[in-house]
Amino acid sequence: MNISGLCLFFCLIFTIVSCDEHDHRYEDGSEVVLWMNTVGPYHNRQETYNYFSLPFCRGTKTEISHYHETLGENILGVELEYSGVEINFKRDKPRTDICEKTMTPEAYDELTYAIKNHYWYQMFIDDLPIWGIVGEMDESGKSAFIWTHKKFEIAYNEDRIIDVNLTSEAKVNIKPNTVLKFTYEVIWKPTSIPFAKRFDKYLDPGFFQHKIHWFSIFNSFMMVLFLVGLVSMILLRTLRKDYARYGKDDDLDDMERDLGDEYGWKQVHGDVFRPPAHPILFASLIGSGYQIATVSTLCILTTIAFDLYTERGLLFSTAIFLYAASSVVNGYAGGSLYARMKGQLWIKQLLVGAFLVPAIICSVAFLVNFISIYYGSSRSIPFTVMLSVTAICLFIILPLTAVGTVLGRNISGEPNVPCRTNAVPRPIPEKKWFMEPNVIILASGILPFGSIFIEMYFIFTSFWAYKIYYVYGFMLLVFLILAVVTVCVTIVATYFMLNAEDYRWQWTSFLSGASSAFYVYLYAVYYFFFKTKMYGMFQTAFYFGYMALFSLGLGIMCGTFGYIGTQAFVRKIYSIKID
Ligand SMILES: *[C@@H]1O[C@H](CO)[C@@H](O)[C@H](O)[C@H]1NC(C)=O
């Protein structure tokens, strides 16, 4: 299968992590492994702990002790441990003991706490996730009951496992200093569902393919058509008028020009290609934006092609791999832009460009990790993973960025602007409040945000609640729509700015594009308070930390879209000889 090929590829890349994905085929009677993963409060999806951190016990078999995780799984907090429960392919098992556990007062307190907080646990059989609830409180909320019997119903099709259902039975009231006996049973059933369709039961077409979803895509699409039409109409008309006025030059005497017929954007032709403030940061942001856009596009396309979401952590590993590999793009875009702006400190730019995004991600991850170690969560990132991430940064990202930068400086590092830049910057005239860059920047984010916020709801829900996002075709559409809307809106915003004789368009176009991410973050705050029931410091920090990262990445990407579009537009309108 292609997936295994891909997996092998990753194994070669991340030699520190080993992959032991089997081929999902079993002989009659051969061992089927039940992996215990994590346990945690239902409402806090990311606050997970190792299953055996609660006073549960293992079965008697001990051959396999720990599963070797891939880098992606490791970062996502997957901690598979062997349950010690014996299951054999196509062999029914009557009710059998797993183990007994004495309820010491501490164990009793821990379990009661877990049951009060609606703890759920997750297991895997043959890579299929299974969820179960630890227990229930009685009506009065005073005494805790725990489910002690696990009934597995497993459906098979020839030599493959298709479906697993878990039923929790035998509710027992827990009391200190008693003995709890855990049991299980296994029932095998034949089915005709093909292996390729076994993941379908986890997907929720009723949620994702809802009319609202289709409608929102349609709506955004209409908006794009309208916006593109509007932008091209306004600009064509205005520009034609401007050009026509300018084209009359030959007929009119020069007097008229000297008397100030030039107005608006043409006035600033001597400043418009002046490099922006903070060129190193600017070039690095644009380079990173190119890289993030590349990674997102490739991730969406590979997921559409290979259904990456069916394998634990695979999408995440793919994203890390693609990010590292696309550092060349970052170096090329950032380095050549910096060279075109006649920047001299190119090594500094190279370092800033290579590590800007990784450094931000690592610092947020570090803070969240700190809290998660304090909580003892399975989300805390092991030292070996930190080492391998550092190794990827130093030995893959840095050299590839350097290669990209050198290529970029040599291939397209020549400044090739259509107008000369005056030696002395022109003063920027006073303007109305709504023409101030900050106002324009904030206003530009509204339309792009409007085109994506329904998709944001679906993405947030699948990440923070128990849904698997699988409609990557929708995502691709929305991604394209977002890019087009952002470009249109920033072009209009820049045109207004230039007409107000404010020539600082580079940062403004970047920030106008990026500002939709600010609204996404505001929406995330709303979502946290009104759509989820998360609580506790760990989950809250995790939510706001990673949402900030998400918004930031989105912002850098959209800002880059805005800059790319505007830059082409500005070159176009100034490329008719003006001076
Ligand atoms: C699991 O439950 C679903 C829904 O109740 C049912 O359609 C399916 O056949 C069950 N699978 C097995 C193996 O019992």
The ligand as an SDF file (V2000), in Angstrom:
LIG
                    3D

 14 14  0  0  0  0  0  0  0  0999 V2000
  -21.1690   -2.2030   16.3380 C   0  0  0  0  0  0  0  0  0  0  0  0
  -22.2800   -1.3640   16.5450 O   0  0  0  0  0  0  0  0  0  0  0  0
  -22.8780   -0.8750   15.3500 C   0  0  0  0  0  0  0  0  0  0  0  0
  -23.9750    0.0920   15.7260 C   0  0  0  0  0  0  0  0  0  0  0  0
  -24.7060   -0.3410   16.8050 O   0  0  0  0  0  0  0  0  0  0  0  0
  -23.3870   -2.0510   14.5160 C   0  0  0  0  0  0  0  0  0  0  0  0
  -23.9300   -1.5650   13.3140 O   0  0  0  0  0  0  0  0  0  0  0  0
  -22.2150   -2.9730   14.2150 C   0  0  0  0  0  0  0  0  0  0  0  0
  -22.6760   -4.1190   13.5130 O   0  0  0  0  0  0  0  0  0  0  0  0
  -21.5640   -3.4230   15.5050 C   0  0  0  0  0  0  0  0  0  0  0  0
  -20.3670   -4.1900   15.1930 N   0  0  0  0  0  0  0  0  0  0  0  0
  -20.1020   -5.3570   15.7770 C   0  0  0  0  0  0  0  0  0  0  0  0
  -18.8520   -6.0050   15.4090 C   0  0  0  0  0  0  0  0  0  0  0  0
  -20.8400   -5.8460   16.5870 O   0  0  0  0  0  0  0  0  0  0  0  0
  1  2  1  0
  1 10  1  0
  2  3  1  0
  3  4  1  0
  3  6  1  0
  4  5  1  0
  6  7  1  0
  6  8  1  0
  8  9  1  0
  8 10  1  0
 10 11  1  0
 11 12  1  0
 12 13  1  0
 12 14  2  0
M  END
$$$$
